[in-house]
Amino acid sequence: MSVVIRVRVPRKLKKELVELEIDYTKEIKKFLARRVREEKAKKTAREVEEFKSRLKPIRGNLSVEFIREDRDA
């Protein structure tokens, strides 16, 4: 279901949009969808950084240990 969002713009801007045949409704929808994606990405990045800050440091070089362990097996 859709909802209506009203935006006031200067009369001159509206006139120019019409003259240039710009589908401002479509442009506004694309802009808002892009902004939502950007903000979600920022939020996810902050959450990942917060999670990483709570992790304990890894001791030594685990890849070397795993390889040696695998060779010895």
Kinemage of the C-alpha trace (Angstrom):
@kinemage 1
@onewidth
@group {chain A} dominant
@subgroup {mainchain}
@vectorlist {calphas} color= white
{ca met a 1} P 0.000 0.000 0.000
{ca ser a 2} L 1.241 3.475 -0.817
{ca val a 3} L 1.127 6.639 1.229
{ca val a 4} L 1.293 10.259 0.167
{ca ile a 5} L 4.227 12.479 1.097
{ca arg a 6} L 3.776 16.152 0.317
{ca val a 7} L 6.701 18.388 -0.497
{ca arg a 8} L 6.590 22.138 -1.006
{ca val a 9} L 8.887 23.471 -3.697
{ca pro a 10} L 9.227 26.952 -5.132
{ca arg a 11} L 6.810 27.679 -7.955
{ca lys a 12} L 9.723 28.419 -10.299
{ca leu a 13} L 11.252 24.993 -9.655
{ca lys a 14} L 7.946 23.237 -10.353
{ca lys a 15} L 7.592 25.221 -13.585
{ca glu a 16} L 11.103 24.237 -14.687
{ca leu a 17} L 10.453 20.575 -13.892
{ca val a 18} L 7.338 20.639 -16.056
{ca glu a 19} L 9.060 22.556 -18.875
{ca leu a 20} L 11.943 20.081 -18.905
{ca glu a 21} L 9.507 17.169 -18.766
{ca ile a 22} L 11.184 15.747 -15.687
{ca asp a 23} L 9.135 13.055 -13.992
{ca tyr a 24} L 9.696 14.505 -10.539
{ca thr a 25} L 7.555 11.870 -8.841
{ca lys a 26} L 9.787 9.131 -10.215
{ca glu a 27} L 12.928 11.117 -9.365
{ca ile a 28} L 11.820 11.669 -5.775
{ca lys a 29} L 10.972 7.980 -5.342
{ca lys a 30} L 14.400 6.947 -6.689
{ca phe a 31} L 16.153 9.476 -4.470
{ca leu a 32} L 14.327 8.339 -1.332
{ca ala a 33} L 14.948 4.659 -2.096
{ca arg a 34} L 18.666 5.374 -2.607
{ca arg a 35} L 18.861 7.324 0.667
{ca val a 36} L 17.216 4.457 2.543
{ca arg a 37} L 19.749 1.988 1.071
{ca glu a 38} L 22.631 4.296 2.022
{ca glu a 39} L 21.405 4.735 5.590
{ca lys a 40} L 20.854 0.986 5.995
{ca ala a 41} L 24.397 0.367 4.759
{ca lys a 42} L 25.771 2.928 7.230
{ca lys a 43} L 23.790 1.347 10.060
{ca thr a 44} L 25.056 -2.122 9.148
{ca ala a 45} L 28.635 -0.842 8.984
{ca arg a 46} L 28.281 0.707 12.456
{ca glu a 47} L 26.871 -2.558 13.812
{ca val a 48} L 29.737 -4.550 12.276
{ca glu a 49} L 32.305 -2.161 13.765
{ca glu a 50} L 30.627 -2.432 17.162
{ca phe a 51} L 30.674 -6.228 16.912
{ca lys a 52} L 34.339 -6.235 15.841
{ca ser a 53} L 35.275 -4.029 18.783
{ca arg a 54} L 33.902 -6.675 21.162
{ca leu a 55} L 35.949 -9.501 19.646
{ca lys a 56} L 39.097 -10.644 21.378
{ca pro a 57} L 42.344 -10.402 19.422
{ca ile a 58} L 43.522 -13.587 17.744
{ca arg a 59} L 46.753 -14.897 19.191
{ca gly a 60} L 49.686 -15.654 16.898
{ca asn a 61} L 49.270 -16.819 13.355
{ca leu a 62} L 46.400 -19.280 13.339
{ca ser a 63} L 46.757 -20.128 9.654
{ca val a 64} L 50.285 -21.433 10.267
{ca glu a 65} L 49.057 -23.465 13.232
{ca phe a 66} L 46.203 -24.952 11.202
{ca ile a 67} L 48.517 -25.904 8.333
{ca arg a 68} L 51.024 -27.564 10.675
{ca glu a 69} L 48.243 -29.375 12.479
{ca asp a 70} L 46.844 -30.598 9.158
{ca arg a 71} L 50.265 -31.800 7.981
{ca asp a 72} L 50.882 -33.660 11.230
{ca ala a 73} L 47.549 -35.461 11.025
